Amino acid sequence: MAGKYIPRSKSRTTLFLFVLGFSLLLILFSLSPLRAPSQSPSHFHVTDAETSFVASLSRFLAHASPHSLPDDTARDGQDDTAKLDDAMVERLYSDPFYPVALPLRVYVYQMPSKFTYDLLWLFQNTYRDTSNLTSNGSPVHRLIEQHSIDYWLWADLIAPQSERLLNSVVRVHRQEEADLFYIPFFTTISFFLMEKQQCKALYREALKWITDQPAWKRSGGRDHILPVHHPWSFKSVRRYVKNAIWLLPDMDSTGNWYKPGQVFLEKDLILPYVPNVDLCDAKCVSETNQKRSTLLFFRGRLKRNAVS
């Protein structure tokens, strides 16, 4: 059932993506080990921020209570789309600052633990033994170094307000108050660590769970954010969620990662990730700077992970 979904203007969509992208970049910047303390902006807090993914996840799971709140699973035989639509339209029309009201308000879905906490526990219990499985010969564990942004984002969104790194995005607990809806499904962990058929089955379950949501039915997914931070994550079913805002590592279509019409700059965000190379930190740069005689060297083709 489609509701009276109010299409966002191009300027409002651009604003949403800019604020969200800027917020995510600040999270990544605040976690960077190369950042000097004096560069810390006043609007986010990094005093006690944990920058190690493994350490942060361990602490997060130790204090997690996944069953303390009921999840948002849609009830059989009850379609609340029209009710939600009426409430959201009433809020939007009564907002004198619409369509540019800030801060950005995000509703974080409470998904069943098999889509969230169970996958984090799977990683936590196996990451020491899965480095070769996920590294593909690179010097980094990709789930730790490259594709952990969905964890950092979700953990910050659901943290108590006093512990949040950013204030430019606020979490709301009523769907009718939200500008955007965040889907905290760890598509990349499941892709790397589950058997292929088991992973596809979980993808189908997640797809049904997402598309059964009244908010999804109302907008067709256009105001939903989905982390797809690996080109093959959610690949078997993502054609059904192409209207959502995807969080991506890139938009390279040369490797058949994405189909036409699935990703484009007007709706999606490219989030930076750690490349598959050894890091040359500040100490490394200072020690090797005098030995450098070449300004720039390019080896490869303009394709993802390709060399000539």
C-alpha positions in Angstrom: 0.0 0.0 0.0 1.4 3.4 -1.0 0.7 6.3 1.3 0.7 10.0 0.9 4.5 9.9 0.8 5.8 13.4 0.1 8.7 13.2 -2.3 11.7 15.0 -1.1 12.8 17.9 -3.3 16.2 17.6 -5.0 17.6 20.2 -2.6 16.3 18.3 0.5 17.7 15.0 -0.8 21.1 16.7 -1.4 21.0 18.2 2.1 20.2 14.8 3.6 23.1 13.1 1.8 25.5 16.0 2.6 24.7 16.0 6.3 24.7 12.2 6.6 27.9 11.9 4.6 29.7 14.6 6.5 28.6 13.0 9.8 30.0 9.6 8.7 33.3 11.2 7.6 33.6 12.9 11.0 33.1 9.5 12.7 35.9 8.0 10.6 38.1 11.0 11.2 37.6 10.9 14.9 38.6 7.2 14.9 41.8 7.8 12.8 45.0 7.0 14.7 46.8 9.7 12.8 44.6 12.5 13.9 46.2 15.0 16.2 44.3 15.8 19.4 44.4 19.5 18.7 42.3 19.0 15.5 39.3 17.8 17.4 36.2 19.9 16.6 34.1 20.9 19.5 30.8 19.4 18.2 31.9 15.8 18.6 33.5 14.0 21.6 36.6 11.9 21.3 38.1 12.0 24.8 37.2 8.3 25.5 36.5 7.2 22.0 37.8 3.7 21.2 39.6 3.5 17.9 40.2 -0.2 17.7 37.3 -2.1 16.0 38.1 -5.3 17.9 38.4 -3.6 21.3 35.3 -1.5 20.7 33.2 -4.5 19.6 34.3 -6.5 22.5 33.2 -3.8 24.9 30.0 -3.2 23.0 29.0 -6.9 23.1 29.9 -7.1 26.8 27.3 -4.5 27.6 24.8 -5.3 24.9 21.2 -6.3 25.8 19.7 -7.4 22.5 16.6 -8.8 24.0 15.8 -5.9 26.3 13.5 -4.2 23.7 10.9 -5.7 21.4 11.9 -5.7 17.8 10.1 -3.9 15.0 9.0 -7.0 13.2 5.7 -6.2 11.3 2.7 -8.1 12.7 0.9 -10.5 10.5 -2.4 -9.2 9.1 -1.9 -5.7 10.2 -0.8 -2.9 7.9 0.0 0.3 9.7 1.2 2.1 6.6 -1.7 4.5 6.4 -1.6 5.3 10.1 2.1 6.0 9.9 1.7 8.1 6.8 -1.0 10.3 8.3 1.3 10.9 11.4 4.3 11.8 9.3 2.4 14.1 6.9 0.9 15.9 9.9 4.4 16.4 11.4 5.9 17.6 8.1 3.1 20.1 7.4 3.3 21.5 10.9 7.1 22.0 10.8 7.8 25.6 9.9 11.4 24.7 8.8 10.4 21.9 6.4 12.1 20.8 4.2 15.5 21.9 5.7 14.9 21.3 9.4 18.1 20.2 11.3 19.5 18.2 12.9 18.7 15.1 10.8 16.4 12.7 12.6 17.0 9.0 12.2 15.0 6.0 13.3 17.1 3.0 13.9 15.2 -0.3 13.3 15.2 -2.8 16.2 15.8 -5.9 14.1 15.8 -9.5 15.3 19.3 -10.4 16.7 20.0 -12.8 13.8 20.5 -9.8 11.6 22.6 -7.8 14.1 24.0 -9.1 17.4 24.3 -12.7 16.2 26.5 -11.6 13.3 28.7 -9.5 15.5 29.1 -12.4 17.8 30.0 -14.6 14.8 32.7 -12.2 13.9 33.9 -11.8 17.5 34.3 -15.6 17.9 36.0 -16.3 14.6 38.0 -13.3 13.5 41.3 -14.7 14.6 40.8 -17.7 12.4 39.3 -15.9 9.4 42.0 -13.5 8.4 43.0 -15.5 5.4 39.4 -16.1 4.4 38.7 -12.4 4.3 42.0 -10.9 3.3 42.4 -12.4 -0.2 46.2 -12.1 0.2 46.2 -8.5 1.5 48.0 -7.4 4.7 44.7 -6.4 6.4 41.7 -8.3 7.7 39.1 -6.7 5.6 36.2 -7.0 8.0 38.3 -5.1 10.6 40.2 -2.6 8.4 38.0 -2.1 5.4 34.4 -2.9 6.0 33.6 -2.1 9.6 31.9 1.3 8.9 28.4 -0.2 9.4 29.4 -1.2 13.0 30.8 2.2 13.9 27.8 4.0 12.5 25.2 1.7 14.2 27.1 1.7 17.5 27.2 5.5 17.6 23.5 5.8 16.6 22.3 3.6 19.4 24.7 4.9 22.1 23.3 7.1 24.9 23.3 10.7 23.8 26.0 11.6 26.3 28.4 9.1 24.6 27.6 10.0 21.0 30.5 11.2 18.8 28.2 13.4 16.8 25.3 15.8 17.3 24.5 16.6 13.7 22.3 13.5 13.5 19.9 12.5 16.3 18.2 9.2 17.0 14.4 9.3 17.4 12.3 6.5 18.9 9.1 7.2 17.1 8.9 6.4 13.4 6.7 9.3 12.6 9.4 11.7 13.8 12.1 10.4 11.5 13.5 11.9 8.4 15.4 8.7 7.6 15.3 5.0 8.7 18.5 3.1 9.3 18.6 -0.7 8.6 21.3 -2.2 10.9 21.8 -5.4 8.9 25.4 -6.5 8.7 25.4 -7.5 5.1 29.2 -7.8 4.7 29.9 -9.9 7.8 27.2 -12.4 6.7 28.7 -12.4 3.2 32.2 -13.2 4.4 31.6 -15.6 7.3 28.5 -17.6 6.4 28.1 -20.5 3.9 26.8 -19.3 0.6 23.4 -20.8 0.8 23.0 -20.0 4.4 23.9 -16.4 3.6 21.4 -16.2 0.7 18.7 -17.6 3.0 19.4 -14.9 5.6 19.4 -12.2 2.9 15.9 -13.4 1.8 14.7 -13.2 5.4 16.2 -9.8 5.9 14.6 -8.6 2.6 11.1 -9.8 3.7 11.6 -8.2 7.1 12.6 -4.8 5.6 9.9 -4.7 2.9 7.2 -5.6 5.4 7.9 -2.5 7.4 5.1 0.2 7.1 7.7 2.9 6.6 9.2 1.0 3.7 5.8 0.5 2.1 5.0 4.1 2.6 8.1 5.5 0.7 9.2 2.5 -1.3 12.4 2.6 0.6 13.5 6.0 -0.6 14.1 7.3 3.0 15.8 4.1 4.2 19.6 3.7 4.7 21.2 0.3 4.0 24.9 -0.5 4.5 26.2 -2.4 1.5 29.9 -1.9 2.2 31.2 -4.6 -0.1 30.4 -4.9 -3.8 29.0 -8.4 -3.3 27.0 -7.7 -0.1 23.3 -8.4 -0.4 23.9 -9.0 -4.1 21.3 -11.8 -4.6 18.4 -9.6 -3.5 19.5 -6.0 -3.6 17.6 -5.3 -6.9 14.5 -5.3 -4.6 15.9 -2.5 -2.4 17.5 -0.3 -5.1 15.4 2.7 -4.1 17.1 2.8 -0.7 20.1 5.0 0.2 23.1 2.6 0.0 26.3 3.1 1.9 29.0 1.9 -0.5 32.8 1.4 -0.8 32.7 2.6 -4.4 30.4 2.8 -7.5 32.6 0.9 -9.9 30.4 -1.0 -12.3 33.3 -2.3 -14.5 33.5 -5.5 -12.4 29.8 -6.3 -12.7 29.4 -5.4 -9.0 26.3 -3.2 -9.6 23.5 -3.5 -12.1 22.2 -0.4 -14.1 19.8 1.6 -12.0 21.0 0.3 -8.6 23.5 2.9 -7.6 24.0 6.5 -8.5 25.4 9.7 -6.8 22.0 11.4 -6.4 21.0 8.9 -3.7 23.9 6.9 -2.4 27.0 7.6 -0.3 30.5 6.3 -0.9 32.3 5.8 2.4 36.1 5.6 2.6 37.7 2.4 3.5 41.3 1.2 4.2 43.0 0.0 1.1 44.7 -3.4 0.9 48.2 -2.0 1.5 50.5 -1.6 4.5 49.9 1.8 6.2 52.7 4.3 6.1 52.1 6.4 9.2 53.6 9.7 10.2 56.8 8.0 11.5 57.1 6.0 8.2 56.7 9.2 6.2 59.4 11.1 8.1 61.9 8.2 7.8 61.4 7.7 4.1 60.7 11.2 2.9 64.4 11.9 2.1 64.6 8.8 0.0 61.7 9.6 -2.3 62.7 10.7 -5.8 59.4 10.1 -7.6 56.4 12.4 -7.1 53.7 10.1 -8.4 53.7 6.5 -9.7 50.6 4.8 -11.1 50.5 1.1 -11.7 47.3 -0.4 -12.8 44.1 0.2 -14.7 41.0 2.3 -13.8 39.2 -0.8 -12.5 38.7 -1.9 -8.9 41.4 -4.2 -7.6 43.0 -4.5 -11.0 46.6 -4.3 -12.1 48.2 -4.4 -15.5 
